[in-house]
Amino acid sequence: MKNSQIYNIPNLLAFIRLLLAPVMFLFLVNQDAVLFEGIHKSWLNYIAAFIFVLASATDFFRWLHRTYF
């Protein structure tokens, strides 16, 4: 397999989505951690929702790339 087939935009977007999933999970599940001390739980939910929107946007950009390029 050539490097141009491995390093392309759809694969990069999928990799970003894979990286964002555990971060979103951390914000949703581990809200009582010392790391988040002093941050209200509702803000952690908002941050997790924002990360979800970013991950969903990668699907949209992947569709744009597949459709128009």
Buried (B, 14 or more C-beta within 10 A) or exposed (E): EEEEEEEEEBEBBEEBBEEBEEBBEBBBEEBEEEEBEEEEEEEBEEBBEEBBEBBEEBEEBBEEBEEEE
